[in-house]
Amino acid sequence: MNANRSTSLYSSIYAYNGYKRYQWVANQARKLPENTRILDVGAGRGRYRELFTHCAYRAHDFGQEPGTIGSYTQLDYESDIISIPVPDESFDAILCTEVLEHVPEPIKAVHELARILRPNGTLLLSAPLGSFLHQEPYHFYGGYTPYWYEKFLPEAGFTIQSIDANGGFFRLFGQESMRFSALIDPRRTSRSGLLWVGLTLLWIVTLPWMRVLLPLLGVFLDRLRLEHAATAGYHVVAVKK
């Protein structure tokens, strides 16, 4: 097994949320014809730019406090998401992943995406069902359910083609078990004495389960599709009417 395949296998188990989202975007990108005009809204560091080399890719973000949020890719447009400075129907496709939780007015944002997308254009959208606070103070919402998309996307003029969960309960539980292990890592605390000893013992005893076995078990249990009401988030494909 080469290094790339080993890395992909590791990521698919132990960093599945971002990995599966990247694979979903890659699959959708392959469906787009050459020279498709696509806007990556909230592009951030431009993680997906490399997937759209066959397209006329443009990047947008609001460009605030890059030191806090992380460095940006080269931006073609810098603005609030509810007022992107382009004419109506400027793009054939729009990509907007893990952005809506950082937007004060997400419903207005969806309407703006509809404005700049041509009829029959494709919207690729994702947002978390739940997450820890991140990119603070620009984190306003969580809990984007299928019902949110089913209500507000049609109101903005979209027809939904698919809404797919990014893993189910067991994958999510495996992800959070790794977070649990990281949070109780005794190297994270300046405490000493018996409390530190107890924490260290707990961390050592649970480490194989929390960091290795539970995430791996989650891969197999998730295939049974016993529970998908708990998920990292949803991947949505919609078309403008």
TARA-V540123 format. One record per residue. N is the residue number from 0. RES is the residue in one letter. SS is DSSP state (H for helix, E for strand, C for the rest). Layout:
# TARA-V540123
<<N	RES	SS> <N	RES	SS>>
This chain:
# TARA-V540123
<<0	M	C> <1	N	C> <2	A	H> <3	N	H> <4	R	H> <5	S	H> <6	T	H> <7	S	H> <8	L	H> <9	Y	H> <10	S	H> <11	S	H> <12	I	H> <13	Y	H> <14	A	C> <15	Y	H> <16	N	H> <17	G	H> <18	Y	H> <19	K	H> <20	R	H> <21	Y	H> <22	Q	H> <23	W	H> <24	V	H> <25	A	H> <26	N	H> <27	Q	H> <28	A	H> <29	R	H> <30	K	H> <31	L	C> <32	P	C> <33	E	C> <34	N	C> <35	T	C> <36	R	E> <37	I	E> <38	L	E> <39	D	E> <40	V	E> <41	G	C> <42	A	C> <43	G	C> <44	R	C> <45	G	C> <46	R	C> <47	Y	C> <48	R	H> <49	E	H> <50	L	H> <51	F	H> <52	T	C> <53	H	C> <54	C	C> <55	A	E> <56	Y	E> <57	R	E> <58	A	E> <59	H	E> <60	D	E> <61	F	C> <62	G	C> <63	Q	C> <64	E	C> <65	P	H> <66	G	H> <67	T	H> <68	I	H> <69	G	C> <70	S	C> <71	Y	C> <72	T	C> <73	Q	C> <74	L	C> <75	D	C> <76	Y	E> <77	E	E> <78	S	C> <79	D	C> <80	I	C> <81	I	C> <82	S	C> <83	I	C> <84	P	C> <85	V	C> <86	P	C> <87	D	C> <88	E	C> <89	S	C> <90	F	E> <91	D	E> <92	A	E> <93	I	E> <94	L	E> <95	C	E> <96	T	E> <97	E	C> <98	V	C> <99	L	H> <100	E	H> <101	H	H> <102	V	C> <103	P	C> <104	E	C> <105	P	H> <106	I	H> <107	K	H> <108	A	H> <109	V	H> <110	H	H> <111	E	H> <112	L	H> <113	A	H> <114	R	H> <115	I	H> <116	L	E> <117	R	E> <118	P	E> <119	N	E> <120	G	E> <121	T	E> <122	L	E> <123	L	E> <124	L	E> <125	S	E> <126	A	E> <127	P	E> <128	L	C> <129	G	C> <130	S	C> <131	F	C> <132	L	C> <133	H	C> <134	Q	C> <135	E	C> <136	P	C> <137	Y	C> <138	H	C> <139	F	C> <140	Y	C> <141	G	C> <142	G	C> <143	Y	C> <144	T	C> <145	P	H> <146	Y	H> <147	W	H> <148	Y	H> <149	E	H> <150	K	H> <151	F	H> <152	L	H> <153	P	H> <154	E	H> <155	A	C> <156	G	C> <157	F	E> <158	T	E> <159	I	E> <160	Q	E> <161	S	E> <162	I	E> <163	D	E> <164	A	E> <165	N	C> <166	G	C> <167	G	C> <168	F	H> <169	F	H> <170	R	H> <171	L	H> <172	F	H> <173	G	H> <174	Q	H> <175	E	H> <176	S	H> <177	M	H> <178	R	H> <179	F	H> <180	S	H> <181	A	H> <182	L	H> <183	I	C> <184	D	C> <185	P	H> <186	R	H> <187	R	H> <188	T	C> <189	S	C> <190	R	C> <191	S	C> <192	G	C> <193	L	H> <194	L	H> <195	W	H> <196	V	H> <197	G	H> <198	L	H> <199	T	H> <200	L	H> <201	L	H> <202	W	H> <203	I	H> <204	V	H> <205	T	H> <206	L	H> <207	P	H> <208	W	H> <209	M	H> <210	R	H> <211	V	H> <212	L	H> <213	L	H> <214	P	H> <215	L	H> <216	L	H> <217	G	H> <218	V	H> <219	F	H> <220	L	H> <221	D	H> <222	R	C> <223	L	C> <224	R	C> <225	L	C> <226	E	C> <227	H	C> <228	A	C> <229	A	C> <230	T	C> <231	A	C> <232	G	E> <233	Y	E> <234	H	E> <235	V	E> <236	V	E> <237	A	E> <238	V	E> <239	K	E> <240	K	C>>
